[in-house]
Amino acid sequence: MENQTLRTDILLLEGLKVTPHSSIPAFILLLLIYIFIMVSNIGLVVLIFTERSLHQPMYLLFCNMSINDAFGATTIIPPLLGDIFIPVTERHIHYIDCAVQAFCSHVHASATHTVLMIMAFDRYVAICNPLRYATIMTNRMVVSLSVSAWAVALVMVAILVGLSVRLSRCRWIIFNPFCDNASLFKLSCESVLINNIYGLGYTVLLLGSSIGSVTLTYLRIAIVCLSSKNKALNSKALQTCATHLAVYIIMFVSGAIIIILHRFPYLTDHRKLASIMFHVVPPSMNAVIYGLQIKAVRQKLMIIFNRKTTTASQVN
């Protein structure tokens, strides 16, 4: 019994499946993507906190998204990089580390929805109730919304992963690039009915709340814009809402692809690749989309570009 317990405490993780010839290009590509995600997201957070003109609720709330993107990428990409040159038969991970990675990956996915929901609320107040925006979106409200977004994600995921960790284990292979909740409860030979019921409820509640709140918010904003003859208001609403909606659509499509591919068992490898892309594509795009909208970011990029152009011309 002790030997069986010891064996199931050390799991075999499939990881990223690449051929020996493509391992170096895959490593370099993933490393460059990870560096870009960290620099762009952390750089945007630092800029927002140091630039007093950006101390506005919209940008402060977006810091949650950048922090979450950096967190999600760090959860997935470094372990993939660490295992990419290790043979598949030797990619071992301790069960506790696997559970922690599963918890973190699901927190990232859940927080993406909850953070976008509070950002949608901010846009709703700004456009539909502009005269009361300053009194509603105070610093205290920004902090409360941010804490709520993270707390909801943490509690829901803690229960989700906790239900899987409680199960005994009779298997020791993770057929996935990284650990997630499904990988954990598939290690057990016990009944996972409770896990499936809670998992379904968790998914329906999270996606339903996310889609419902964003849809209602933008319907209300559209009604206000159509009934308003203020071109300046409509232009500002279009600019800020288009940015938020683009981020939401990228996140939603990335997640929907994974769910759809679950219905096709013969596309298992495609689903595994899509699960990695969910933690790579949105974090890569979000900071760029929001960063280019912020005037201060564009100005700093122009200064850097002009400086490099001037230096190059002087050298020539």
Phi, psi and omega per residue, in radians:
M1 nan -0.703 3.136
E2 -1.117 -0.714 3.137
N3 -1.132 -0.657 3.127
Q4 -1.160 -0.717 3.125
T5 -1.125 -0.739 3.138
L6 -1.103 -0.695 -3.108
R7 -1.140 -0.727 -3.103
T8 -1.400 -0.142 3.023
D9 -1.409 -0.428 3.071
I10 -1.878 1.939 -3.048
L11 -1.738 2.745 3.044
L12 -1.779 2.062 -3.073
L13 -1.800 2.201 -3.116
E14 -1.070 -0.753 3.126
G15 1.207 -2.763 -3.126
L16 -1.499 2.112 -3.099
K17 -1.531 1.878 3.099
V18 -2.348 2.688 3.093
T19 -1.363 2.749 3.115
P20 -0.974 -0.585 -3.116
H21 -1.270 -0.515 -3.091
S22 -1.725 0.039 -3.078
S23 -1.166 -0.730 -3.136
I24 -1.172 -0.844 3.075
P25 -1.046 -0.688 3.129
A26 -1.138 -0.704 3.118
F27 -1.106 -0.823 -3.120
I28 -1.105 -0.745 -3.136
L29 -1.111 -0.830 3.133
L30 -1.106 -0.696 3.138
L31 -1.114 -0.772 3.127
L32 -1.126 -0.709 3.105
I33 -1.097 -0.755 -3.129
Y34 -1.115 -0.763 3.114
I35 -1.067 -0.752 3.134
F36 -1.090 -0.774 3.137
I37 -1.052 -0.814 -3.089
M38 -1.186 -0.795 -3.116
V39 -1.125 -0.811 -3.087
S40 -1.165 -0.787 -3.081
N41 -1.282 -0.832 3.138
I42 -1.178 -0.679 3.097
G43 -1.063 -0.681 3.127
L44 -1.170 -0.705 3.104
V45 -1.093 -0.794 3.131
V46 -1.072 -0.737 3.140
L47 -1.099 -0.769 -3.126
I48 -1.105 -0.696 -3.109
F49 -1.331 -0.490 -3.098
T50 -1.593 -0.417 -3.135
E51 -1.601 1.912 -3.058
R52 -1.075 -0.545 -3.130
S53 -1.185 -0.277 3.138
L54 -1.709 0.124 3.113
H55 -1.388 1.089 3.119
Q56 -2.056 2.618 -3.087
P57 -0.907 -0.734 -3.097
M58 -1.019 -0.801 -3.098
Y59 -1.330 -0.635 3.111
L60 -1.142 -0.668 3.090
L61 -1.180 -0.591 3.126
F62 -1.156 -0.432 3.082
C63 -0.977 -0.578 3.088
N64 -1.054 -0.715 -3.134
M65 -1.161 -0.771 -3.136
S66 -1.125 -0.742 3.107
I67 -1.097 -0.734 3.139
N68 -1.158 -0.672 3.109
D69 -1.132 -0.751 3.101
A70 -1.129 -0.688 3.114
F71 -1.116 -0.810 -3.127
G72 -1.122 -0.739 3.120
A73 -1.124 -0.684 3.139
T74 -1.182 -0.537 3.123
T75 -1.156 -0.616 -2.978
I76 -1.835 -0.858 -2.937
I77 -1.203 -0.873 -3.138
P78 -0.970 -0.760 3.065
P79 -1.072 -0.636 3.090
L80 -1.122 -0.718 3.106
L81 -1.121 -0.664 -3.118
G82 -1.179 -0.487 -3.074
D83 -1.737 -0.127 -2.956
I84 -1.125 -0.508 3.137
F85 -1.716 0.031 3.126
I86 -1.632 2.347 3.109
P87 -0.985 2.574 -3.086
V88 -0.999 -0.610 -3.100
T89 -1.290 -0.136 -3.093
E90 -2.081 0.223 -3.139
R91 -1.517 1.487 -3.094
H92 -1.719 2.613 3.089
I93 -2.528 2.438 3.102
H94 -1.250 2.547 -3.088
Y95 -1.005 -0.699 3.141
I96 -1.103 -0.757 3.108
D97 -1.108 -0.645 3.110
C98 -1.131 -0.741 3.125
A99 -1.130 -0.683 3.115
V100 -1.130 -0.753 3.125
Q101 -1.121 -0.706 3.098
A102 -1.082 -0.757 3.117
F103 -1.055 -0.823 -3.092
C104 -1.164 -0.695 -3.122
S105 -1.155 -0.656 3.117
H106 -1.313 -0.570 3.045
V107 -1.085 -0.764 3.111
H108 -1.024 -0.839 -3.120
A109 -1.120 -0.739 -3.121
S110 -1.220 -0.749 -3.139
A111 -1.122 -0.514 3.084
T112 -1.028 -0.754 3.120
H113 -1.200 -0.842 -3.060
T114 -1.173 -0.635 3.119
V115 -1.181 -0.729 3.108
L116 -1.146 -0.509 3.088
M117 -1.178 -0.749 3.140
I118 -1.264 -0.498 3.065
M119 -1.212 -0.620 3.079
A120 -1.142 -0.675 3.092
F121 -1.088 -0.714 3.109
D122 -1.069 -0.772 3.121
R123 -1.146 -0.610 3.119
Y124 -1.101 -0.823 -3.136
V125 -1.146 -0.726 -3.091
A126 -1.103 -0.647 -3.035
I127 -1.686 -0.670 -3.074
C128 -1.567 -0.337 3.139
N129 -2.468 1.023 -3.008
P130 -1.116 -0.544 -3.098
L131 -1.203 -0.456 -3.128
R132 -1.836 0.111 -3.067
Y133 -1.009 -0.809 -3.092
A134 -1.130 -0.589 -3.124
T135 -1.407 -0.466 3.141
I136 -1.493 -0.888 -3.073
M137 -1.558 1.144 3.072
T138 -1.409 3.021 3.090
N139 -1.044 -0.664 3.128
R140 -1.112 -0.709 3.128
M141 -1.156 -0.711 3.119
V142 -1.057 -0.781 3.115
V143 -1.127 -0.761 -3.132
S144 -1.083 -0.767 3.129
L145 -1.126 -0.728 -3.138
S146 -1.128 -0.807 3.134
V147 -1.099 -0.709 -3.137
S148 -1.111 -0.748 -3.125
A149 -1.054 -0.781 -3.136
W150 -1.281 -0.664 -3.105
A151 -1.134 -0.776 3.126
V152 -1.049 -0.800 3.136
A153 -1.084 -0.794 -3.100
L154 -1.114 -0.783 -3.098
V155 -1.166 -0.808 -3.114
M156 -1.100 -0.717 -3.120
V157 -1.286 -0.614 3.110
A158 -1.047 -0.732 3.093
I159 -1.180 -0.755 -3.117
L160 -1.017 -0.905 -3.115
V161 -1.282 -0.603 3.124
G162 -1.049 -0.650 3.117
L163 -1.158 -0.489 3.124
S164 -1.454 -0.657 -3.121
V165 -1.143 -0.509 -3.104
R166 -1.194 -0.335 -3.066
L167 -1.326 2.564 3.010
S168 -1.310 2.830 -3.049
R169 -2.110 2.368 3.078
C170 -2.163 -0.034 3.097
R171 -2.179 2.876 -3.071
W172 -2.490 0.269 3.127
I173 -2.007 2.262 3.075
I174 -1.752 1.873 3.130
F175 -1.531 1.178 -3.088
N176 -2.804 2.703 3.114
P177 -1.138 -0.485 3.117
F178 -2.605 2.949 -3.101
C179 -1.388 2.332 2.993
D180 -2.406 -3.124 -3.054
N181 -1.101 -0.744 3.137
A182 -1.058 -0.661 3.117
S183 -1.096 -0.630 -3.101
L184 -1.212 -0.868 -3.061
F185 -1.353 -0.267 3.045
K186 -1.289 -0.206 3.081
L187 -1.347 -0.223 -3.051
S188 -1.723 2.653 3.036
C189 -1.782 0.029 3.106
E190 -1.372 2.994 3.053
S191 -1.197 2.305 3.129
V192 -1.965 0.491 -3.124
L193 -1.046 -0.774 -3.138
I194 -1.097 -0.724 3.111
N195 -1.049 -0.765 -3.125
N196 -1.172 -0.685 3.141
I197 -1.146 -0.848 3.142
Y198 -1.158 -0.713 3.138
G199 -1.054 -0.717 3.105
L200 -1.164 -0.772 3.115
G201 -1.107 -0.705 3.110
Y202 -1.065 -0.781 -3.127
T203 -1.174 -0.804 -3.131
V204 -1.098 -0.763 -3.123
L205 -1.135 -0.803 -3.096
L206 -1.169 -0.888 -3.120
L207 -1.195 -0.685 3.136
G208 -1.104 -0.778 3.119
S209 -1.138 -0.731 -3.112
S210 -1.135 -0.958 -3.115
I211 -1.116 -0.747 -3.115
G212 -1.091 -0.826 -3.095
S213 -1.170 -0.736 -3.140
V214 -1.169 -0.735 3.140
T215 -1.107 -0.843 3.138
L216 -1.096 -0.708 3.140
T217 -1.040 -0.833 -3.074
Y218 -1.324 -0.477 3.008
L219 -1.130 -0.768 3.126
R220 -1.131 -0.747 3.118
I221 -1.106 -0.715 3.124
A222 -1.092 -0.708 3.119
I223 -1.102 -0.760 3.140
V224 -1.112 -0.746 -3.125
C225 -1.169 -0.681 -3.136
L226 -1.192 -0.590 -3.120
S227 -1.492 -0.178 -3.118
S228 -1.699 2.489 3.094
K229 -1.795 0.152 -3.139
N230 -1.445 1.813 -3.105
K231 -1.140 -0.616 3.129
A232 -1.123 -0.748 3.122
L233 -1.107 -0.801 -3.119
N234 -1.126 -0.652 3.121
S235 -1.156 -0.758 3.122
K236 -1.139 -0.724 3.135
A237 -1.089 -0.754 3.139
L238 -1.093 -0.726 -3.102
Q239 -1.145 -0.905 -3.083
T240 -1.238 -0.677 -3.107
C241 -1.281 -0.612 3.107
A242 -1.092 -0.667 3.117
T243 -1.123 -0.860 -3.131
H244 -1.100 -0.732 -3.114
L245 -1.170 -0.648 3.102
A246 -1.091 -0.771 3.107
V247 -1.075 -0.744 -3.118
Y248 -1.148 -0.748 -3.115
I249 -1.128 -0.738 3.110
I250 -1.045 -0.793 3.124
M251 -1.122 -0.794 -3.065
F252 -1.151 -0.781 3.137
V253 -1.107 -0.718 3.130
S254 -1.074 -0.723 3.118
G255 -1.279 -0.662 -3.120
A256 -1.132 -0.626 3.132
I257 -1.051 -0.720 3.127
I258 -1.109 -0.797 -3.119
I259 -1.093 -0.742 -3.135
I260 -1.134 -0.751 -3.107
L261 -1.169 -0.371 3.069
H262 -1.082 -0.443 -3.100
R263 -1.372 -0.147 -3.093
F264 -2.156 1.603 -3.078
P265 -0.996 -0.538 -3.114
Y266 -1.302 -0.118 3.088
L267 -1.846 0.586 -3.092
T268 -1.012 -0.789 -3.120
D269 -1.121 -0.639 3.098
H270 -1.147 -0.674 3.113
R271 -1.141 -0.696 3.123
K272 -1.108 -0.727 3.096
L273 -1.136 -0.693 3.128
A274 -1.127 -0.609 3.125
S275 -1.154 -0.592 3.056
I276 -1.224 -0.751 -3.114
M277 -1.083 -0.519 3.108
F278 -1.074 -0.577 -3.140
H279 -1.623 0.051 -3.103
V280 -2.055 -0.882 -3.027
V281 -1.171 -0.984 -3.138
P282 -1.021 -0.786 3.099
P283 -1.063 -0.511 3.122
S284 -1.298 -0.592 -3.025
M285 -1.558 -0.589 -2.992
N286 -1.047 -0.841 -3.105
A287 -1.131 -0.617 3.128
V288 -1.170 -0.811 -3.100
I289 -1.089 -0.849 -3.128
Y290 -1.296 -0.632 -3.105
G291 -1.099 -0.704 -3.139
L292 -1.238 -0.343 3.099
Q293 -1.344 -0.513 -3.078
I294 -1.375 2.141 -3.075
K295 -1.044 -0.700 -3.121
A296 -1.096 -0.628 3.117
V297 -1.177 -0.804 3.127
R298 -1.050 -0.706 3.141
Q299 -1.116 -0.762 -3.141
K300 -1.155 -0.653 3.093
L301 -1.146 -0.672 3.107
M302 -1.145 -0.690 3.110
I303 -1.085 -0.797 3.138
I304 -1.108 -0.759 -3.129
F305 -1.122 -0.781 -3.141
N306 -1.135 -0.642 3.127
R307 -1.125 -0.757 3.135
K308 -1.173 -0.660 3.123
T309 -1.132 -0.737 3.136
T310 -1.134 -0.737 3.131
T311 -1.096 -0.752 -3.114
A312 -1.140 -0.696 -3.131
S313 -1.184 -0.629 3.107
Q314 -1.159 -0.659 -3.134
V315 -1.160 -0.729 3.135
N316 -1.224 nan nan
